[in-house]
């Protein structure tokens, strides 16, 4: 059987699962800490166990089946035996009387959890997980203008948007001055839906010779709808047109959604760091340090 047929067979079975891709990605990133020596002993296990406890019994069964598939892929590769065993295992669990108890301790204790789930995403590529929440229109980027200050105020004063972005300007006058002061190497864009001309966020591309750095913010009502992926892809295309060879992006280590998005769009984790933000506004105290992760992508 061809690999494309094997993938289709596995996907048809996975489509009946209730667990969501973002839930799997959160577990993958939490599971990665199992292999970081500097983490306190027992902390990764406790974190993963807590995350699994929040899942319904059906989703725990789905997770167990996906871990089973990942283990098969790890041992045998993408082959007919691995996929057939997975489908039979998933059917057996589904045909039992209801969903029996799956202990979080059991699933959390599997140290290769991140490796197995990542293998499923890499080998099977079940992109259908996002089909129900795809964007409803095409996005375009246009250069930011002074008249966008009110929309920018709407973004930066929403604590959900700036939760992981400390040191943001929150005063309208200062924000307007910042827009006016942007240099030729600072490419700040308003993200808008082409069909409706609706503004939904802001993004940036800063040139530093052959290197560039991107950033992005979206209004909360447009999260998890595919727009973030489109924004990053637009910035990557823009960077290529400017002959940039390496792109960087930095995010808070706790911002799992941004980490997932960057990895999904081809960025690779380079290093962890610690950043202290000195606010530009007068009479504001220095905010505490921020644990950050730097990502990089070659163009």
NUDO-466405 format. One record per residue (C-alpha): residue number from 1; residue in three letters; x, y, z. Coordinates in steps of 0.1 Angstrom, whole numbers. Layout:
! NUDO-466405
R   num   residu       x       y       z
R   NUM      ALA       X       Y       Z
...
! end
This chain:
! NUDO-466405
R   num   residu       x       y       z
R     1      UNK       0       0       0
R     2      UNK      13      35      -9
R     3      UNK      22      58      19
R     4      UNK      -4      83       7
R     5      UNK     -31      56      11
R     6      UNK     -18      47      45
R     7      UNK     -20      83      56
R     8      UNK     -56      85      42
R     9      UNK     -65      54      62
R    10      UNK     -51      68      94
R    11      UNK     -67     102      88
R    12      UNK    -101      87      83
R    13      UNK     -99      71     117
R    14      UNK     -84     102     134
R    15      UNK    -113     123     121
R    16      UNK    -136     105     146
R    17      UNK    -115     117     175
R    18      UNK    -126     146     197
R    19      UNK     -92     158     208
R    20      UNK     -80     190     192
R    21      UNK     -47     199     176
R    22      UNK     -39     227     200
R    23      UNK     -44     203     229
R    24      UNK     -19     179     214
R    25      UNK       6     207     207
R    26      UNK       4     218     243
R    27      UNK      12     183     254
R    28      UNK      41     181     229
R    29      UNK      57     213     243
R    30      UNK      51     202     279
R    31      UNK      66     168     271
R    32      UNK      97     184     256
R    33      UNK     107     194     291
R    34      UNK     112     157     300
R    35      UNK     145     160     282
R    36      UNK     158     193     296
R    37      UNK     182     186     324
R    38      UNK     178     219     340
R    39      UNK     141     213     348
R    40      UNK     133     203     384
R    41      UNK     128     166     388
R    42      UNK      91     157     386
R    43      UNK      79     190     373
R    44      UNK      73     179     337
R    45      UNK      53     149     349
R    46      UNK      31     170     372
R    47      UNK      25     196     344
R    48      UNK      15     169     318
R    49      UNK      -7     151     344
R    50      UNK     -26     183     352
R    51      UNK     -31     189     314
R    52      UNK     -44     154     309
R    53      UNK     -67     157     339
R    54      UNK     -85     186     321
R    55      UNK     -94     163     291
R    56      UNK    -126     144     289
R    57      UNK    -125     106     291
R    58      UNK    -131     104     253
R    59      UNK    -102     128     246
R    60      UNK     -80     107     269
R    61      UNK     -88      76     249
R    62      UNK     -80      96     217
R    63      UNK     -47     106     232
R    64      UNK     -39      71     242
R    65      UNK     -47      59     206
R    66      UNK     -25      86     191
R    67      UNK       4      77     214
R    68      UNK      -1      41     203
R    69      UNK       2      52     167
R    70      UNK      32      73     174
R    71      UNK      49      44     192
R    72      UNK      42      22     161
R    73      UNK      57      49     138
R    74      UNK      87      51     160
R    75      UNK      93      13     160
R    76      UNK      82       4     124
R    77      UNK      80      36     104
R    78      UNK      50      45      83
R    79      UNK      40      10      71
R    80      UNK       8     -10      67
R    81      UNK      13     -29     100
R    82      UNK      16       3     120
R    83      UNK     -15      19     106
R    84      UNK     -36     -13     107
R    85      UNK     -27     -19     143
R    86      UNK     -36      17     152
R    87      UNK     -70      15     135
R    88      UNK     -78     -19     152
R    89      UNK     -67      -5     185
R    90      UNK     -88      27     181
R    91      UNK    -119       6     170
R    92      UNK    -115     -17     200
R    93      UNK    -115      12     224
R    94      UNK    -145      29     207
R    95      UNK    -165      -3     206
R    96      UNK    -161     -10     243
R    97      UNK    -190      -1     266
R    98      UNK    -185      36     268
R    99      UNK    -152      51     276
R   100      UNK    -135      35     305
R   101      UNK    -113      53     329
R   102      UNK     -79      62     316
R   103      UNK     -56      73     344
R   104      UNK     -38     105     338
R   105      UNK      -8      91     358
R   106      UNK      -5      63     332
R   107      UNK      -4      87     302
R   108      UNK      18     113     319
R   109      UNK      43      87     328
R   110      UNK      52      80     292
R   111      UNK      83     100     287
R   112      UNK      83      97     248
R   113      UNK      49     114     247
R   114      UNK      62     144     228
R   115      UNK      82     123     204
R   116      UNK      53     100     196
R   117      UNK      27     128     191
R   118      UNK      52     148     170
R   119      UNK      57     117     148
R   120      UNK      20     114     142
R   121      UNK      18     150     130
R   122      UNK      50     146     109
R   123      UNK      42     113      92
R   124      UNK       4     114      90
R   125      UNK       0     151      86
R   126      UNK     -37     153      97
R   127      UNK     -42     189      85
R   128      UNK     -80     185      88
R   129      UNK     -78     195     124
R   130      UNK     -79     231     113
R   131      UNK    -106     228      86
R   132      UNK    -134     238     108
R   133      UNK    -118     270     119
R   134      UNK    -102     283      87
R   135      UNK    -103     320      79
R   136      UNK    -132     334      60
R   137      UNK    -113     356      37
R   138      UNK     -79     365      23
R   139      UNK     -56     388      43
R   140      UNK     -35     417      30
R   141      UNK      -9     438      47
R   142      UNK      -6     476      42
R   143      UNK      18     500      57
R   144      UNK       7     515      90
R   145      UNK      -4     552      89
R   146      UNK      -9     579     115
R   147      UNK     -47     575     112
R   148      UNK     -44     539     125
R   149      UNK     -36     551     160
R   150      UNK     -71     544     172
R   151      UNK     -70     509     160
R   152      UNK     -36     504     175
R   153      UNK     -49     517     208
R   154      UNK     -76     490     206
R   155      UNK     -49     464     202
R   156      UNK     -24     474     228
R   157      UNK     -50     482     255
R   158      UNK     -65     447     253
R   159      UNK     -47     426     281
R   160      UNK     -54     394     262
R   161      UNK     -34     407     232
R   162      UNK      -4     420     252
R   163      UNK      -3     393     279
R   164      UNK      30     381     266
R   165      UNK      43     414     252
R   166      UNK      55     436     281
R   167      UNK      65     472     277
R   168      UNK      38     482     252
R   169      UNK      29     519     248
R   170      UNK      -5     525     262
R   171      UNK      -9     563     257
R   172      UNK     -25     575     225
R   173      UNK      -1     605     220
R   174      UNK      30     584     225
R   175      UNK      16     557     202
R   176      UNK      10     583     175
R   177      UNK      46     596     179
R   178      UNK      59     561     176
R   179      UNK      41     556     143
R   180      UNK      55     589     130
R   181      UNK      90     580     140
R   182      UNK      93     546     121
R   183      UNK     124     544     100
R   184      UNK     130     529      65
R   185      UNK     141     496      80
R   186      UNK     109     493     102
R   187      UNK      81     478      82
R   188      UNK      49     479     103
R   189      UNK      17     467      88
R   190      UNK     -20     467      95
R   191      UNK     -35     432      89
R   192      UNK     -68     434      71
R   193      UNK     -93     411      55
R   194      UNK     -93     418      18
R   195      UNK    -130     411      11
R   196      UNK    -143     433      39
R   197      UNK    -114     457      45
R   198      UNK    -118     449      82
R   199      UNK     -87     455     103
R   200      UNK     -78     425     125
R   201      UNK     -43     430     137
R   202      UNK      -8     444     133
R   203      UNK      25     428     123
R   204      UNK      61     439     116
R   205      UNK      93     431      97
R   206      UNK     124     448     109
R   207      UNK     155     447      86
R   208      UNK     190     442      99
R   209      UNK     211     437      69
R   210      UNK     207     401      57
R   211      UNK     187     394      89
R   212      UNK     152     403      98
R   213      UNK     128     399     127
R   214      UNK      91     396     127
R   215      UNK      63     402     152
R   216      UNK      25     401     151
R   217      UNK      -7     408     171
R   218      UNK     -43     399     163
R   219      UNK     -75     408     180
R   220      UNK     -88     378     201
R   221      UNK    -119     372     180
R   222      UNK     -96     362     151
R   223      UNK     -74     337     170
R   224      UNK     -75     300     161
R   225      UNK     -90     308     127
R   226      UNK     -59     304     105
R   227      UNK     -51     342     102
R   228      UNK     -19     340     123
R   229      UNK      -5     314      99
R   230      UNK     -14     336      69
R   231      UNK       2     366      85
R   232      UNK      35     348      92
R   233      UNK      35     334      56
R   234      UNK      30     369      42
R   235      UNK      59     383      63
R   236      UNK      81     354      51
R   237      UNK      72     362      15
R   238      UNK      79     399      21
R   239      UNK     113     391      36
R   240      UNK     123     370       6
R   241      UNK     114     399     -16
R   242      UNK     138     421       4
R   243      UNK     166     395       0
R   244      UNK     167     387      37
R   245      UNK     184     354      44
R   246      UNK     176     347      80
R   247      UNK     144     356      99
R   248      UNK     140     356     137
R   249      UNK     111     358     160
R   250      UNK     110     360     198
R   251      UNK      81     349     220
R   252      UNK      74     343     257
R   253      UNK      82     308     268
R   254      UNK      46     305     281
R   255      UNK      30     316     248
R   256      UNK      22     281     236
R   257      UNK       0     294     207
R   258      UNK      28     315     193
R   259      UNK      53     287     197
R   260      UNK      30     263     178
R   261      UNK      24     289     150
R   262      UNK      61     296     145
R   263      UNK      70     259     144
R   264      UNK      41     252     120
R   265      UNK      54     279      96
R   266      UNK      90     265      95
R   267      UNK     107     283     124
R   268      UNK     132     264     145
R   269      UNK     139     270     182
R   270      UNK     174     284     187
R   271      UNK     177     293     223
R   272      UNK     161     304     255
R   273      UNK     169     337     272
R   274      UNK     159     362     297
R   275      UNK     148     397     289
R   276      UNK     142     428     311
R   277      UNK     119     454     296
R   278      UNK     126     491     304
R   279      UNK      93     510     298
R   280      UNK      94     541     277
R   281      UNK      67     559     297
R   282      UNK      80     581     325
R   283      UNK      72     572     361
R   284      UNK      67     535     353
R   285      UNK      87     509     372
R   286      UNK     108     483     354
R   287      UNK      88     452     348
R   288      UNK     101     419     360
R   289      UNK     122     397     336
R   290      UNK     106     376     309
R   291      UNK     116     341     299
R   292      UNK     118     341     261
R   293      UNK     124     317     233
R   294      UNK     141     328     201
R   295      UNK     132     312     168
R   296      UNK     150     313     134
R   297      UNK     142     304      99
R   298      UNK     164     304      68
R   299      UNK     150     318      36
! end
